[in-house]
Each structure stands twice: as C-alpha cells, then as structure tokens.
C-alpha cells in the first residue's frame, strides 16, 4: 500500500475512533493512538541521534532522509526534518526566482511564525499575459513542495497591477488542485511532469508535449523556460525555432522573442509568447498549465 493510502486509512480509523458512542472505548482508542505516536516519535528521534553520531557518513544518510518523499513525510509528522523550515522555504523561492525575474517581479521573505510564511511580492508584470494567480501558484507550489509543514502563506504587495495593497492570503492551491475534478477531455490540470527536459543542452530549444499540448522549452545556462509553441507574429508553429544569444527566433517569420524576458517581442513589442511557470525539483521538471485547471 502506498504511503498516501496508508495515511488516508489511518485518518479514517481515527475518525471512527472519535465517532465511537462509548466514551470509555473512545477515550481508550485516543490514548492508544497518542501512546503509539509518542513511542514512534521517541524512537525516530533516537535513530536520528545515533545516525548523526557516526559522523560524515551519518550526516549523508540524514540528508538522504530529507530528500526521500516517504521518510521526509514521516520526519515532518514528528517535527524531525533535518533541514530547518526557514532554509527549505528560502531554497524553494530560489527555484522560482528566475521565473519571477523574467516577469519583472521578485519575492522577499519577511518572516516565518507558527508555520505561516510572510512574503513581500515586488515588481509588476503589467505587460505579461500570465495572471498574477499563475505567479502566486508558482510560489506556492515551490514552498509547499519543499515545506509541506507550512500552514499558510501571506503575501504583502502584488505582482500584477492594478490591485489593492495590503496582505493577501494565498490559499493552498496545491490542495485545491487535488480536490478539483478532472476535465472531461481527460487532460491533466495544474502542474504536470515534463519528461526528458533535463537532457536539454545549454542554448537549445525543444518542443515537448505536456498533457496533450505542445510547449516550447528553452535552456539558458542552468535556467529552463517554457512557452507556447505558436508564433503570435505569423501563427506558425515554433517546432523548428532556435536561439540567437537569448532570443527565440521563429523559423517562419524570423520574429524574435526574449527568452529570459517573459517571451516579449524584440522586433514588435506588441507581440509576446505566452510563458508558463516551470519548476525544477531534484532533477524533475514540472510545468504549470493554468488553462487546464478547473475551478
């Protein structure tokens, strides 16, 4: 049984215990669960201590625990994750910062208190076709991927004018995606894995199908970018597009678009490729397809 299924099963059993009509049986069941949690937590904590005492080899194992999805989830449950929450949040934001920069935006951590991450969103993307919600989605996905123990995210300021100033609560988009129904056409929604992207060479361009939609992917140094696969200038596909320095060049009309600048037209500023948020997580690439999301 998968770890997620086990967690769901445990939650079902807990609800059954809490719903018991016999108060003595209910109290005994709750006490049993609490005792098991305390025993397991103490055992895991001691295992971590013994592993750390072995030196560099032990620390390497502990680092591996933090990267393993199942073990990481178990350690988080008992507050034993080897990497501090502040560090995980900071590292997560570094992964999306290139995407934010390409839209003229940035993000600053104001503080973390009781599991609530407080951010300040800076800049604007007035000329960008992607909505502010898409940018927020990229930030949320990165943070919750690295730190599922975060309870909420609050952002001061906005990335896309016009909008009121003040605190804006960013809902747990990841959970909303999981709860949302699939579309009838069978396509995925939200964040989708991109196969083979990590093999893309520096300065290369490649079209890859994601959930039935062809997207154009580019790589500049160690940063990857994702765009729509159609040229807004001539309407032709960018299947054979290529890079000149940092410009994406349409093979049909030779229109140039700024790869690192949200796909803005360099020859005709009124033109722009549609950008898509892209995250790299432990060698795994994921792209957000907001048009496939359901509400």
DAPE-V916508 format. One record per residue. N is the residue number from 1. PHI is phi in radians with two decimals (* if undefined). PSI is psi in degrees with one decimal (* if undefined). NEAR is the number of other C-alpha atoms within 12 Angstrom. Layout:
# DAPE-V916508
[[N & PHI & PSI & NEAR] [N & PHI & PSI & NEAR]]
This chain:
# DAPE-V916508
[[1 & * & 133.8 & 8] [2 & -1.16 & 156.0 & 10] [3 & -1.03 & -40.0 & 15] [4 & -1.13 & -37.5 & 14] [5 & -1.17 & -38.1 & 12] [6 & -1.11 & -42.6 & 14] [7 & -1.08 & -43.9 & 17] [8 & -1.10 & -39.5 & 14] [9 & -1.14 & -41.4 & 15] [10 & -1.09 & -42.0 & 15] [11 & -1.09 & -38.5 & 15] [12 & -1.10 & -43.3 & 14] [13 & -1.15 & -37.9 & 18] [14 & -1.10 & -43.0 & 21] [15 & -1.10 & -37.0 & 16] [16 & -1.14 & -40.5 & 17] [17 & -1.13 & -43.8 & 23] [18 & -1.16 & -24.0 & 21] [19 & -1.58 & 0.5 & 16] [20 & -1.06 & 135.4 & 17] [21 & -1.35 & -27.9 & 11] [22 & -1.38 & 113.1 & 13] [23 & -1.08 & -35.4 & 13] [24 & -1.18 & -44.0 & 13] [25 & -1.13 & -40.6 & 16] [26 & -1.11 & -44.5 & 20] [27 & -1.12 & -40.3 & 18] [28 & -1.14 & -41.8 & 16] [29 & -1.11 & -43.9 & 22] [30 & -1.12 & -42.5 & 22] [31 & -1.10 & -38.4 & 17] [32 & -1.09 & -45.8 & 16] [33 & -1.08 & -44.5 & 21] [34 & -1.10 & -39.5 & 15] [35 & -1.15 & -41.5 & 14] [36 & -1.12 & -40.6 & 14] [37 & -1.09 & -44.5 & 17] [38 & -1.13 & -41.1 & 17] [39 & -1.13 & -48.1 & 15] [40 & -1.10 & -41.0 & 19] [41 & -1.10 & -43.9 & 21] [42 & -1.13 & -39.3 & 18] [43 & -1.15 & -43.7 & 17] [44 & -1.11 & -41.2 & 26] [45 & -1.09 & -41.2 & 24] [46 & -1.17 & -38.4 & 15] [47 & -1.08 & -40.9 & 20] [48 & -1.13 & -40.1 & 30] [49 & -1.12 & -45.3 & 19] [50 & -1.12 & -39.0 & 17] [51 & -1.13 & -42.5 & 22] [52 & -1.12 & -31.4 & 20] [53 & -1.22 & -13.6 & 16] [54 & -1.45 & 0.0 & 15] [55 & 1.60 & -144.9 & 14] [56 & -1.06 & -40.0 & 12] [57 & -1.11 & -39.8 & 14] [58 & -1.17 & -39.3 & 19] [59 & -1.13 & -35.6 & 20] [60 & -1.11 & -39.2 & 18] [61 & -1.12 & -43.2 & 23] [62 & -1.09 & -40.7 & 30] [63 & -1.07 & -38.5 & 21] [64 & -1.15 & -36.3 & 21] [65 & -1.02 & -41.0 & 27] [66 & -1.20 & -22.4 & 28] [67 & -1.61 & -20.9 & 26] [68 & -1.38 & 126.2 & 19] [69 & -1.04 & -45.7 & 21] [70 & -1.22 & -47.8 & 20] [71 & -1.14 & -40.9 & 23] [72 & -1.02 & -43.1 & 28] [73 & -1.10 & -38.6 & 25] [74 & -1.18 & -42.2 & 28] [75 & -1.14 & -38.0 & 31] [76 & -1.10 & -37.3 & 28] [77 & -1.02 & -33.6 & 21] [78 & -1.84 & 12.1 & 22] [79 & 1.17 & 33.7 & 24] [80 & -2.05 & 16.8 & 28] [81 & -1.02 & 132.2 & 33] [82 & -1.22 & -16.8 & 33] [83 & -1.91 & 131.8 & 24] [84 & -1.05 & 147.7 & 20] [85 & -1.00 & -42.8 & 30] [86 & -1.05 & -39.8 & 27] [87 & -1.18 & -41.8 & 19] [88 & -1.15 & -39.0 & 28] [89 & -1.15 & -43.8 & 37] [90 & -1.08 & -43.2 & 29] [91 & -1.15 & -36.4 & 25] [92 & -1.12 & -41.9 & 30] [93 & -1.19 & -31.1 & 37] [94 & -1.10 & -28.8 & 27] [95 & -1.25 & -30.6 & 35] [96 & -1.74 & -6.3 & 38] [97 & -1.04 & -40.3 & 32] [98 & -1.03 & -38.3 & 32] [99 & -1.16 & -42.4 & 40] [100 & -1.12 & -41.9 & 40] [101 & -1.06 & -37.3 & 28] [102 & -1.15 & -17.1 & 32] [103 & -1.84 & 11.3 & 38] [104 & 1.32 & 20.4 & 26] [105 & -2.07 & 172.5 & 32] [106 & -2.77 & 172.0 & 32] [107 & -2.49 & 141.4 & 38] [108 & -2.25 & 136.4 & 25] [109 & -1.47 & 120.0 & 29] [110 & -1.51 & -27.5 & 20] [111 & 2.83 & 165.4 & 21] [112 & -2.29 & 123.2 & 26] [113 & -2.43 & 123.7 & 17] [114 & 0.93 & 39.8 & 14] [115 & 1.42 & -1.3 & 22] [116 & -1.70 & 121.6 & 28] [117 & -1.61 & 124.4 & 35] [118 & -1.90 & 123.9 & 32] [119 & -2.12 & 159.6 & 34] [120 & -2.11 & 118.1 & 27] [121 & -1.58 & 131.3 & 36] [122 & -2.11 & 158.1 & 27] [123 & 1.47 & -168.4 & 25] [124 & -2.63 & 162.6 & 27] [125 & -2.37 & 48.6 & 31] [126 & -0.97 & -37.3 & 19] [127 & -1.61 & 5.5 & 29] [128 & -1.62 & 133.1 & 31] [129 & -1.28 & -20.1 & 26] [130 & -1.25 & 139.7 & 34] [131 & -1.36 & 162.7 & 26] [132 & -1.05 & -32.1 & 32] [133 & -1.10 & -35.2 & 26] [134 & -1.14 & -40.0 & 35] [135 & -1.18 & -41.0 & 46] [136 & -1.10 & -37.8 & 43] [137 & -1.06 & -41.1 & 39] [138 & -1.10 & -42.0 & 41] [139 & -1.14 & -47.4 & 49] [140 & -1.08 & -45.8 & 42] [141 & -1.03 & -43.4 & 41] [142 & -1.12 & -43.5 & 40] [143 & -1.20 & -48.2 & 41] [144 & -1.20 & -26.4 & 33] [145 & -1.17 & -42.1 & 33] [146 & -1.50 & -27.1 & 36] [147 & -2.44 & 74.1 & 40] [148 & -1.14 & -11.0 & 32] [149 & -1.44 & -2.5 & 31] [150 & -1.19 & 131.7 & 30] [151 & -1.61 & -26.2 & 23] [152 & -2.87 & 159.6 & 27] [153 & -2.23 & 127.5 & 38] [154 & -2.08 & 132.8 & 32] [155 & -2.10 & 127.4 & 32] [156 & -1.66 & 125.0 & 28] [157 & 1.64 & 176.5 & 30] [158 & -2.36 & 160.1 & 33] [159 & -1.70 & -16.0 & 37] [160 & -2.34 & 113.2 & 29] [161 & -1.38 & 160.5 & 19] [162 & -1.50 & 147.6 & 15] [163 & -2.84 & 151.8 & 15] [164 & -1.22 & 148.6 & 12] [165 & -1.41 & 174.4 & 16] [166 & 1.93 & -171.9 & 15] [167 & -1.43 & 131.6 & 17] [168 & -2.11 & 119.6 & 23] [169 & -1.37 & 126.2 & 23] [170 & -1.63 & 111.8 & 34] [171 & -1.17 & 162.9 & 23] [172 & -1.32 & 85.7 & 28] [173 & -1.03 & -34.3 & 33] [174 & -1.05 & -43.2 & 27] [175 & -1.18 & -38.1 & 19] [176 & -1.11 & -36.8 & 20] [177 & -1.10 & -42.0 & 26] [178 & -1.16 & -34.2 & 17] [179 & -1.40 & -21.5 & 15] [180 & -1.25 & 143.8 & 17] [181 & -1.26 & 152.1 & 18] [182 & -1.27 & 149.9 & 18] [183 & -1.28 & 155.4 & 17] [184 & -1.21 & -20.0 & 11] [185 & -1.39 & -3.1 & 11] [186 & 1.50 & -4.5 & 12] [187 & -1.23 & 154.5 & 22] [188 & -1.30 & 175.5 & 27] [189 & -2.51 & 157.5 & 32] [190 & 1.32 & -136.3 & 36] [191 & -1.47 & 130.2 & 35] [192 & -2.19 & 142.1 & 30] [193 & -1.21 & 145.5 & 25] [194 & -2.03 & 111.5 & 35] [195 & -1.38 & 135.0 & 21] [196 & 1.41 & 1.5 & 18] [197 & -1.20 & -34.5 & 34] [198 & -1.12 & -18.0 & 26] [199 & -1.49 & -4.0 & 20] [200 & -1.15 & 129.0 & 25] [201 & -1.32 & 156.5 & 19] [202 & -1.02 & 131.7 & 22] [203 & 1.37 & 11.0 & 26] [204 & -1.78 & 160.7 & 31] [205 & -2.25 & 139.0 & 35] [206 & -2.61 & 140.7 & 34] [207 & -1.66 & 126.9 & 29] [208 & -2.28 & 135.8 & 26] [209 & -1.43 & 128.4 & 25] [210 & -2.22 & 116.4 & 32] [211 & 0.91 & 41.8 & 26] [212 & 1.42 & 1.9 & 16] [213 & -2.04 & 130.2 & 23] [214 & -1.39 & 125.8 & 21] [215 & -2.13 & 151.9 & 36] [216 & -1.73 & 124.3 & 42] [217 & -1.99 & 139.3 & 49] [218 & -2.29 & 155.9 & 46] [219 & -2.30 & 123.3 & 30] [220 & -2.07 & 114.3 & 26] [221 & 0.98 & -120.9 & 17] [222 & -1.79 & 10.7 & 20] [223 & -1.87 & 133.7 & 31] [224 & -1.84 & 148.3 & 42] [225 & -2.32 & 150.2 & 50] [226 & -2.24 & 134.3 & 42] [227 & -2.44 & 166.0 & 47] [228 & -1.12 & 155.7 & 41] [229 & -1.73 & 14.5 & 35] [230 & -2.09 & 137.3 & 33] [231 & -1.36 & 121.5 & 33] [232 & -1.24 & -12.1 & 29] [233 & -1.39 & -46.2 & 27] [234 & -2.08 & -9.4 & 18] [235 & 1.42 & 1.5 & 18] [236 & -1.49 & 160.1 & 20] [237 & -1.21 & 152.2 & 24] [238 & -1.75 & 24.6 & 36] [239 & -0.93 & -39.1 & 26] [240 & -1.85 & 21.9 & 23] [241 & -1.12 & 160.6 & 34] [242 & -2.54 & 166.9 & 30] [243 & -1.79 & 135.8 & 30] [244 & -2.07 & 106.6 & 21] [245 & 1.03 & -111.8 & 20] [246 & -1.93 & 18.3 & 27] [247 & -1.86 & 134.0 & 30] [248 & -1.49 & 126.4 & 46] [249 & -1.94 & 126.0 & 38] [250 & -1.23 & 128.8 & 34] [251 & -1.22 & -19.9 & 24] [252 & -1.55 & -54.9 & 20] [253 & -1.85 & -4.1 & 21] [254 & 1.17 & 15.1 & 25] [255 & -1.12 & 141.0 & 34] [256 & -1.93 & 141.2 & 34] [257 & -2.27 & 142.4 & 41] [258 & -1.34 & 109.6 & 34] [259 & -1.12 & -42.7 & 44] [260 & -1.53 & -1.8 & 36] [261 & -2.06 & 46.5 & 33] [262 & 1.10 & 22.1 & 40] [263 & 1.30 & 21.6 & 44] [264 & -1.19 & 142.4 & 35] [265 & -1.19 & 131.1 & 29] [266 & -1.60 & -27.4 & 25] [267 & -1.63 & -38.3 & 20] [268 & -2.23 & 100.3 & 17] [269 & -1.00 & -19.9 & 20] [270 & -1.31 & -13.3 & 17] [271 & -1.68 & 150.0 & 25] [272 & -2.81 & 134.6 & 33] [273 & -1.28 & 145.9 & 44] [274 & -1.41 & 119.3 & 35] [275 & -1.53 & 154.8 & 41] [276 & -2.24 & 136.7 & 42] [277 & -1.04 & 137.6 & 45] [278 & -2.34 & 130.1 & 43] [279 & -2.12 & 142.7 & 41] [280 & -1.99 & 120.4 & 37] [281 & -2.28 & 106.8 & 25] [282 & 0.92 & 48.1 & 19] [283 & 1.35 & 6.3 & 18] [284 & -1.95 & 127.4 & 19] [285 & -1.72 & 137.6 & 29] [286 & -2.38 & 138.5 & 35] [287 & -2.14 & 144.3 & 44] [288 & -1.64 & 128.2 & 43] [289 & -1.98 & 81.6 & 37] [290 & -1.06 & -28.4 & 31] [291 & -1.25 & -13.5 & 23] [292 & -1.71 & 1.2 & 26] [293 & -1.43 & 147.9 & 29] [294 & -1.90 & 156.6 & 20] [295 & -1.90 & * & 16]]
